Amino acid sequence: MTSRRDFKKDVNFLTNEIFMRSIIHLEFFGKRNADEVYSIMNEAADSRNNYVARINQKIDKKADIKPHFKTIYDDLLNSTHELLEKIDNLDID
């Protein structure tokens, strides 16, 4: 299992990927869906703060540590995939 520090770096990396994809979308498609893109970016920032808070949460029982971080990891991947799909599907008509 990785350290909390590395896990936070992964969260920041994935959040930055969402931000970069959003910025690229705004550059290519202009302001046509700008409000939706900004709401996705806000959602990514909120989820990033949520994940960092969950990573920093103190776990008392040693047996609960691995399942706790496994659920955070699974939630992180699912939400990242969901947000990237939202960005990619904005201009498919």
RALIN-V45980 format. One record per residue. N is the residue number from 1. RES is the residue in one small letter. PHI is phi in whole degrees, -180 to 180 (999 if undefined). Layout:
N/RES/PHI, N/RES/PHI
//
This chain:
1/m/999, 2/t/-79, 3/s/-79, 4/r/-63, 5/r/-62, 6/d/-67, 7/f/-64, 8/k/-66, 9/k/-64, 10/d/-64, 11/v/-62, 12/n/-64, 13/f/-63, 14/l/-66, 15/t/-65, 16/n/-65, 17/e/-64, 18/i/-64, 19/f/-62, 20/m/-65, 21/r/-63, 22/s/-66, 23/i/-65, 24/i/-62, 25/h/-61, 26/l/-64, 27/e/-68, 28/f/-79, 29/f/-106, 30/g/71, 31/k/-94, 32/r/-61, 33/n/-121, 34/a/-61, 35/d/-63, 36/e/-67, 37/v/-65, 38/y/-65, 39/s/-69, 40/i/-66, 41/m/-64, 42/n/-65, 43/e/-63, 44/a/-65, 45/a/-66, 46/d/-65, 47/s/-68, 48/r/-60, 49/n/-63, 50/n/-64, 51/y/-67, 52/v/-64, 53/a/-65, 54/r/-68, 55/i/-67, 56/n/-75, 57/q/-61, 58/k/-81, 59/i/-109, 60/d/-80, 61/k/-88, 62/k/-66, 63/a/-71, 64/d/-90, 65/i/-68, 66/k/-63, 67/p/-63, 68/h/-61, 69/f/-72, 70/k/-65, 71/t/-67, 72/i/-63, 73/y/-62, 74/d/-64, 75/d/-63, 76/l/-62, 77/l/-66, 78/n/-65, 79/s/-69, 80/t/-64, 81/h/-62, 82/e/-64, 83/l/-68, 84/l/-67, 85/e/-66, 86/k/-60, 87/i/-66, 88/d/-67, 89/n/-92, 90/l/-65, 91/d/-110, 92/i/-92, 93/d/-133
//
